[in-house]
Structures are given as structure tokens and as C-alpha cells.
Amino acid sequence: MSLSRRAALLGVSAVVLSACVGGASFKTDYDPVPPSTSAAWRLADVRVSVPKTLTVSEAKTLLPNADIVWREDPLGDRHAQVATIIDTAVTRGAQGLRGSVPVIVDVTVTRFHALTFEAELRGQNWGVHNIDFTATIRDARSGAVLLGPTDIRAELPALSGDQMKAARAKGVTQKSMITNHVAKTVAGWLGIGPDNRDEFSRQGN
């Protein structure tokens, strides 16, 4: 490989690395549903899809390159584990829908990137839980689409270092943090809870 070619590749690698481990912008974001619209809906069911096309990494590194990174559950079907977490969170967030029209919340996960155990030990103020999905509201009787699909970003700062250790001692886990955040995000999106949209800068992915 020529020196110029090698230098160019190193330059690209440096940019990518900087984007991953330097301070970057993350957010929780969605297009809110008008409360006047969601007031007519009553939650009948939540259906979660985690496509098998989403890649999974079990690499013991700081920033695995994959769509799904999840370690707190035992080694197994990560797609199914993620589906369970998101189902619990969305159900909790949408349980305030108590109108007359029964609806199904269809969710498709597009990214579920939590921290590895190695990243949790990195130091303070490091790491982000990237939870992204699309959501569609369907009439439970006819299957007709009432809203969506809507892209929802539910990204939140992770805990690492001493902060992580203190939280774990109190029973706060990645799973509880992610579940609570996604639930609040869904409630905010549906107009049945406080607006949970936010933006922050953080090192890590």
C-alpha cells in the first residue's frame, strides 16, 4: 500500500474514531401526538418487532459495531430479549390511553445499543443508551392505520464508573433505566405524559 493511500485511510479512521468517542450530540425526539387525538384511543395491545436483520455483537469492547448491544440478560436470543424490554416499556408508557377506540401500538426496533460491561468501567460521564424505533397506531378492530409510522429516538446518558457502581448498589440497572426512559418517551409522544424530548452531548456511543 502506498504511503499516500495509508495516510488517507488513517485520516478516515481518525475521523470515525473521533465521532464515536468524542463529544457527540444525542437526543430523545419524536413528533408529538395532539392530546385531542390520543384522547379517543384506548390501549388494546402492544406488538413489538425486532427484525432479525438487526446485527448483534457480543464483542467485549467499548464500542461494538452492531445494531443490538445488550449484556444484562444471560447470553441468548438478544432479539427476543430486546423485544421483551421494549414491550414492557411501551405498554407502561401507553397505559394512559383510556378512550373509546381500542388501538394497537405496533413498534419496530431499529437500534438497541446499550453499554458493554467494559464500557461501564470506562470512567465517569461516559456512554449512551441508543434506543430507536418506529411506532404505528392501528385500530384494533379493523387494523387500519390511525397514525404513523413515526420515528422515535429515545437516547439517554448511561452510567459508568463510580456512578454506575453506586446505582447498581441501589438496584438501578441498564434495563430499569432504559425501560423507564422509553416509557416516559412513549407517554410524551402520545400526549398523555410530560414532554420527554431532550438533547445532550456525551462521549461514547
N, C-alpha and C positions, 0 to 999 in steps of 0.2 A: 504494500500500500504506500502511495506517495506521501510525503510529508504534508503537502497541502490538503490531501484528502483526509489524513488522520487529524489534522488541525480542525478541519471543518466538522468532523464527527464529534470531536471533543467539545467543540463550541456548542453544538446542538445538545449534547449530553448535559453540559453545564446549565443551559437554559432550562431544560426539563427538570433537572435536579433542583434548581433554584425555585421553580414554580411549585414543586412538591413540598420542599422543606422550608422555604422562606415564608414570610408572612403573606398570606393569601386571603382573599375575601370569600366568605361563605354566607349563606342566608337560609332563613325559613321564609318561603314565599308561596303565594297562591292568589288566584282571583277569587275574592270572597263572594259567597252566595248571598244575595239580599235576604235579610231575615223574613221579609214579607213572602218570599218564595219558599224558603225551607219550613216556614210555619205550617204549611199544608202537609208536610211529609211525616210519616211515622216509620221508624226503622223496623223492617221485617227480617232482613238478613244482611250479612256481610260476606262477600265472596272474594277471596284473595288468590291471585295467580302469581307465582314466581317462576317465570319461564326457565326451562332447562337450558336455554341458550345463554343465560347469565353464567359467566365464568366464576369459578370458586378457587380460592387459594388457601392452602394450609401452610404456606411458607412462614418460617419463623424469622421474619424480618420486620423492619419498621414500617415499610410501605409496600405491601404486596400489590402486584398489578393484577387486579381482578375486580369483578362486579360485586361479588359477595366475599366479605371477610367477617367471619363470626367464630368466636372461640369459647364463649362461656358455657355453651351446651357441650355435652360429650361429642366426640368425633362421630359423625354420622351424616345423614342427609341434610345438608345445610339449606337446601331449597325448602324442605319441609319445615325445618326449624324457624327459618325466617318467616314463612307463611303463618306459622302459629303466633309469632310475636306481633306481626302486623295485624292479624285478625283480632287479637286481644286489644290492641291499641285503637284500631279503627272502631271496633264495637263500643269501646268505652267512650271514645270521642263523639260518636254519633247517637248515643243512647238518649240524648235530649230531644231527639226528633219525635214529637208526640202529636202530630196532626192526624188527619183522617185518611190520607193517601199512603198506603203501605209501599215502601220503597226498598230496593236492594242497592247497597253500595258495592259496586264492582271495583276492585283495586288490582292493578298490575304493578308489581315492584320492578323498578328499572335499575336500582342500585341499593345495596345494603352493605356499607363499608364501615364496620366498627374497628376498634383498635385491636391489634395483636397484643399478647402479653408482653412481648418485647418492647412495643411502643409505649405501653403503660408505665414502663420503668425508665423511660427516656429522661424525664425531668419534669419541671413544673410548666404549666401553661402550654401543653403540647397535645396535639391531636384533635381530630374532628370525627364525629359520627356522621357519615353521609347517608341519609335515608331519603331516597327519591322514589316517587311512584306516580302513576296516573289513576284518577278516580272518575267513575261514571255513576250517575244516579239513574236507576231504572224503575219503572213502575213494576211492582211485584206481581201484579195481576196480568198485565199484557206484555211485559218485557220491553216496552217502549222506552227509549232513552229520553229522560226528562232534563238531563244536564250532563255536559261533558262529551268526550273525556277531557279532564282538567289535569294539567301537570302540577304536581305539588312537590316542593322541596322542603324537607324537614331536617335541616342540618343543625347540629348543636355542638358546642365545645365538649370534648371528652375530658376525663380526669386522668391525671398521670402523676407519677412520683409520690410525694408525701400526701398530696391531696387525694389521690386515688386510694392509698392505704388507709387514710382516715375515713373515707367514705365507705370502703369495704367493711371496716370495723363496725360501722353503723348499719350495715345491711344494704347500703346503696350499691347497686351493680350496674354494669352497662345495660343489661336488659331492663331494669327498672327505669333508668334514665331515658332510654330510647322509647320505651312504652309510654311513659308519661308525656314525653315531648310530642310524639306522634299523636297521641290522644288530644292534647291541647291544640295541636295544629289542625286536626280534623274538626274539632269543635269551633275553632276560629274560622275555618274555611266555610263551614256550614252556617255561620252566623248565630250559633247557639252558645257561644262562649267568647271570652275576650280575644281580640285580635292578637295572634301569636307571631305575626311577621316580624322579622328582625334580621339584621346584618351584622357580621362581626369579622374581625381579622384574626388569623390564627396560624401558627406553624403546624405543619403536618397535614395529612390528607384525610 
